[in-house]
Structure formats: structure tokens, C-alpha cells
């Protein structure tokens, strides 16, 4: 009798323990990476600070000024990248997603981005060579991720996978690789590594890549959009998000707050379209 009770207790513990730590399929998580436009460059305005609690951010660094700790979830009030960054496409991506998903679905983002970096920074096998020759200001930002932004993104993603399900990857990068015809192949290296390291399947993990500031806004790197447009030829489950008409700032490199709002909603519109088409 005692043996049976012990077995029953063990089974009960296993059952409840497994369910306690099971992924919530209604917590949709997105990885965000890139350079300054994904990092968040525009000034955060009052309207941007009103955020539904269904939209969450997993903090990737300790931010005493925000009362946030690395590896913990918070309502996604900007900044979403690091402690003093600005508004980014991720902000209005998340807002638009929860506005169009059932009320019992939450959306979480992890934003690891470094202003001014090349895509090489996220190549886990070659990033050290890139960082070693980078200017000090870039090294300073990289140091906030303990010298390895890719590893920090994966570390945070694994924490997030205990709570929810990774549904896709958002990329905004390219200005520092303008004219680089190998860019799409370099992005594929990063994408494939993320799939492998996080045990994700390509067919269920779309990559959404945004254009740099468009030619219609006199974007100084607008020529890079021709290369970005070819990404689906290298990564079949990738989609290019147009930046046409998204307002940019005086430097013609970064978007304005309104530009980020429009752009982020476009990322969401594409993701919602993918979900509807694939019934996910």
C-alpha cells in the first residue's frame, strides 16, 4: 500500500511539475535584432508610453533607471532594447499584433540590437574578429551584452521558451552593409544558427526583414533595398517589409517616431497575414 502511495505521489508531482513549466501556446514570442533602427532611435513620445499588459518585453540587460532586471518580463513600455534607447519598429509591431489577436493571446519581444553594427556581429563563429577591429563606441555597446550580442539573444530566447513559443524573427539591419552582395548569405548564417540553437523549424519560423530608409525619403543607404529585396531567394520563409513612405529624420538614416509606428505596424500586418495563410 505504501509503495502504491509513493508511486501515486511521484506521478502527481511529475504531472503537476511538467504542467507548471510547460510552454503557454498563447504567449507568442518574437526575436528582434539588427542595428540602430531596430535598437530604437526616435524620441519616445507620451502616446508611446501607454501599453497594454498583453504586450511584454523580456529585458536583455539590467536597467536600474527603468527598474528592470535582465531575463525578466515587463509590460513593453519603451525603450525595448537597452536602458536609454528610443522608439523602434518592435514597439508598434507588438501593439498591432495584440490588437488583432484573441484577448487571451499575449505577445512578447526580445530586442538585442547594436547601433552601427554590421550583420557580422551576429555571426557566432566570426563575431570576435569583427569586434576586434570595431571602433570603441561600438565595442562599448557590445560590452553591455558581455561582448556577445548573439549569445545574449539566444540566452534570453531560451528563458522565453520556458514561458511561451517563438513565432518569428524580426530583423532591421543593412545600413552598415550597404552594397554588400553577400549580405543575404550572411543573414542566412545567423538565421540558421538561431534555428539550430533554439531548436526551431524553418517552416514555422518566418524571418521578417525591413527595408532601410526608402529612396522616397532620400535615404542615404536606399540602394541597399535592392539587396534586401532578394533575401527570400536565399531564405524561403523570409519576407521583406517596405519602408516606402515611412518618415525619416534629418540624417536620412533613421526613422522618426511616426515612421517607426507605421513601419512596426507593417511588420505586424505581414506576420498576421502569414499566420492566417498558414493557420498558425
C-alpha distance (Angstrom), angle and dihedral (degrees) to the residues before:
residue distance angle dihedral
X1 . . .
X2 3.78 . .
X3 3.81 90.2 .
X4 3.80 90.8 52.9
X5 3.80 91.5 49.9
X6 3.79 90.9 50.8
X7 3.80 90.6 50.9
X8 3.79 90.7 48.1
X9 3.80 90.5 49.8
X10 3.80 91.6 49.2
X11 3.80 91.5 49.0
X12 3.80 91.9 48.3
X13 3.80 91.3 49.5
X14 3.78 91.4 48.9
X15 3.79 92.4 47.7
X16 3.78 96.9 48.9
X17 3.81 93.0 37.9
X18 3.80 91.3 53.9
X19 3.77 92.5 49.5
X20 3.77 93.4 45.3
X21 3.79 91.3 61.8
X22 3.81 98.4 32.8
X23 3.79 119.4 125.1
X24 3.78 115.9 -99.6
X25 3.82 105.1 -128.5
X26 3.79 88.7 -157.8
X27 3.79 92.9 61.3
X28 3.80 104.1 84.6
X29 3.80 115.6 -162.9
X30 3.80 129.3 -163.4
X31 3.78 128.8 -167.7
X32 3.81 114.8 -140.1
X33 3.79 123.2 -164.8
X34 3.77 141.3 157.4
X35 3.77 140.1 85.9
X36 3.80 134.6 -55.4
X37 3.80 99.5 -40.8
X38 3.81 90.1 55.1
X39 3.78 90.6 39.4
X40 3.80 88.6 58.6
X41 3.79 122.9 -105.8
X42 3.80 108.6 177.1
X43 3.78 123.4 89.4
X44 3.80 112.6 -95.7
X45 3.81 110.2 -117.2
X46 3.84 127.9 -155.4
X47 3.81 93.3 -101.6
X48 3.80 89.5 57.1
X49 3.81 92.9 61.1
X50 3.82 94.7 64.6
X51 3.80 104.3 90.8
X52 3.81 133.7 166.4
X53 3.81 112.1 -121.7
X54 3.80 89.4 -127.2
X55 3.80 86.7 74.8
X56 3.82 109.9 74.0
X57 3.80 138.3 178.8
X58 3.79 126.0 -153.2
X59 3.79 104.6 -141.6
X60 3.81 111.3 -126.2
X61 3.82 96.2 -168.0
X62 3.79 136.1 29.6
X63 3.81 110.1 -94.5
X64 3.79 113.4 -173.6
X65 3.81 90.9 176.9
X66 3.81 89.6 59.8
X67 3.82 96.0 36.9
X68 3.79 88.9 -120.7
X69 3.78 130.3 136.7
X70 3.78 127.9 -152.0
X71 3.79 113.3 -98.1
X72 3.80 97.0 22.0
X73 3.80 130.5 110.6
X74 3.82 122.6 -118.4
X75 3.78 137.1 170.1
X76 3.81 103.5 -82.4
X77 3.78 99.2 -108.6
X78 3.83 107.4 153.7
X79 2.95 139.6 -70.8
X80 3.81 92.0 67.2
X81 3.81 99.8 170.4
X82 3.79 110.8 47.9
X83 3.78 136.2 -19.0
X84 3.81 100.2 -78.4
X85 3.80 105.4 21.4
X86 3.81 123.3 117.6
X87 3.78 142.5 -125.0
X88 3.81 116.1 -42.0
X89 3.82 139.8 179.9
X90 3.82 88.4 -97.2
X91 3.81 90.2 68.1
X92 3.77 97.8 63.3
X93 3.78 93.4 31.0
X94 3.78 89.0 66.1
X95 3.79 94.5 42.8
X96 3.78 92.6 51.0
X97 3.78 92.0 46.7
X98 3.79 95.9 55.0
X99 3.81 90.2 43.4
X100 3.80 88.5 61.2
X101 3.80 101.9 36.0
X102 3.83 128.5 78.2
X103 3.80 115.5 -78.6
X104 3.80 92.1 -111.2
X105 3.82 92.6 59.0
X106 3.80 120.7 93.0
X107 3.80 126.9 -163.7
X108 3.79 124.5 -148.2
X109 3.79 130.8 -174.3
X110 3.79 134.3 -162.8
X111 3.80 111.4 -159.6
X112 3.80 118.4 -165.7
X113 3.78 110.7 165.4
X114 3.80 136.6 146.4
X115 3.78 122.0 -154.3
X116 3.79 114.7 -123.7
X117 3.79 96.0 11.9
X118 3.78 128.1 137.3
X119 3.79 119.5 -130.3
X120 3.80 85.9 -104.9
X121 3.81 88.5 78.8
X122 3.82 89.0 72.8
X123 3.81 95.0 49.0
X124 3.79 99.9 106.6
X125 3.80 93.8 -157.3
X126 3.80 98.2 47.3
X127 3.81 107.4 25.4
X128 3.82 94.1 102.0
X129 3.79 92.8 61.7
X130 3.80 89.5 49.7
X131 3.81 95.1 47.9
X132 3.82 92.3 46.6
X133 3.80 90.7 66.2
X134 3.83 96.8 36.4
X135 3.82 122.4 112.4
X136 3.80 117.6 -95.3
X137 3.81 94.3 -107.8
X138 3.80 90.3 59.6
X139 3.80 92.2 45.0
X140 3.80 88.0 52.9
X141 3.79 91.7 56.9
X142 3.80 92.6 44.0
X143 3.80 89.6 52.9
X144 3.79 89.1 64.3
X145 3.80 85.7 68.5
X146 3.80 91.6 48.6
X147 3.78 89.2 -98.6
X148 3.81 96.6 -61.1
X149 3.84 118.3 76.7
X150 3.81 92.9 177.1
X151 3.80 91.8 55.4
X152 3.82 90.3 48.0
X153 3.80 90.8 51.5
X154 3.80 91.0 51.7
X155 3.80 92.0 44.6
X156 3.80 91.5 53.2
X157 3.81 92.3 42.6
X158 3.80 90.9 56.0
X159 3.80 89.8 52.0
X160 3.80 89.2 49.3
X161 3.80 92.1 50.3
X162 3.81 88.9 64.6
X163 3.80 87.9 63.2
X164 3.79 106.1 32.0
X165 3.79 147.7 -9.8
X166 3.81 126.6 -79.9
X167 3.79 106.6 -125.1
X168 3.78 102.5 175.3
X169 3.79 151.7 -25.5
X170 3.80 127.2 -107.2
X171 3.79 118.8 -155.6
X172 3.77 131.1 -174.2
X173 3.76 110.9 171.1
X174 3.77 137.2 115.1
X175 3.77 110.7 97.9
X176 3.81 92.0 98.2
X177 3.82 90.3 46.2
X178 3.79 95.7 48.7
X179 3.79 110.0 156.6
X180 3.81 93.3 11.6
X181 3.82 104.7 138.5
X182 3.81 89.9 -169.4
X183 3.80 92.2 59.4
X184 3.80 95.3 102.4
X185 3.81 91.3 52.8
X186 3.80 90.8 48.1
X187 3.80 90.4 51.2
X188 3.80 89.2 50.8
X189 3.81 90.1 55.6
X190 3.80 89.9 55.5
X191 3.81 92.8 43.5
X192 3.81 93.6 48.7
X193 3.81 91.3 48.3
X194 3.81 91.2 52.1
X195 3.79 90.8 50.4
X196 3.78 91.6 50.2
X197 3.79 97.8 42.2
X198 3.80 93.3 47.4
X199 3.79 97.6 37.5
X200 3.80 93.0 -118.8
X201 3.79 128.5 153.6
X202 3.80 119.6 -126.2
X203 3.81 93.4 -138.3
X204 3.80 91.7 58.2
X205 3.81 98.7 36.8
X206 3.81 110.9 69.8
X207 3.79 120.4 -166.2
X208 3.80 114.7 -140.4
X209 3.81 113.2 -162.4
X210 3.78 121.6 -172.1
X211 3.78 125.4 -145.7
X212 3.78 119.4 -115.6
X213 3.83 118.3 -113.0
X214 3.79 105.5 -45.1
X215 3.79 128.4 -115.2
X216 3.82 88.2 -116.5
X217 3.83 86.6 66.3
X218 3.83 92.1 44.6
X219 3.80 90.8 -107.9
X220 3.79 109.5 -168.7
X221 3.82 90.8 -144.8
X222 3.81 95.9 38.1
X223 3.80 91.2 121.5
X224 3.82 87.6 71.0
X225 3.81 89.3 69.6
X226 3.80 89.9 75.7
X227 3.81 88.7 61.2
X228 3.81 93.7 42.5
X229 3.81 88.6 52.9
X230 3.80 90.1 64.2
X231 3.81 94.9 56.5
X232 3.84 94.4 101.7
X233 3.79 88.2 60.9
X234 3.82 88.6 63.6
X235 3.81 99.8 32.0
X236 3.81 109.4 34.5
X237 3.82 94.8 -162.9
X238 3.80 94.1 53.3
X239 3.78 129.9 106.9
X240 3.79 132.0 -163.0
X241 3.81 117.7 -134.7
X242 3.80 114.1 -148.7
X243 3.79 119.1 -126.7
X244 3.80 92.9 -167.5
X245 3.78 110.5 138.3
X246 3.82 94.1 7.8
X247 3.78 105.5 135.8
X248 3.77 116.9 -116.3
X249 3.76 134.1 -160.4
X250 3.77 131.2 -109.5
X251 3.80 92.9 -83.5
X252 3.84 91.9 59.7
X253 3.81 87.7 -135.5
X254 3.80 103.6 82.4
X255 3.77 132.7 47.5
X256 3.78 126.3 -119.4
X257 3.80 120.2 -117.2
X258 3.80 89.4 -96.3
X259 3.79 89.8 48.2
X260 3.81 90.4 54.5
X261 3.80 91.4 48.5
X262 3.80 92.6 54.3
X263 3.80 92.6 41.4
X264 3.80 94.2 49.6
X265 3.79 91.2 50.9
X266 3.81 88.9 52.4
X267 3.79 90.6 54.9
X268 3.81 87.8 51.7
X269 3.81 94.0 46.9
X270 3.79 89.9 55.2
X271 3.81 92.8 46.5
X272 3.81 91.5 49.4
X273 3.79 89.1 49.4
X274 3.81 90.5 51.9
X275 3.81 91.5 48.4
X276 3.79 92.0 50.3
X277 3.79 93.6 46.4
X278 3.80 93.6 47.9
X279 3.81 94.2 35.7
X280 3.79 93.3 -127.0
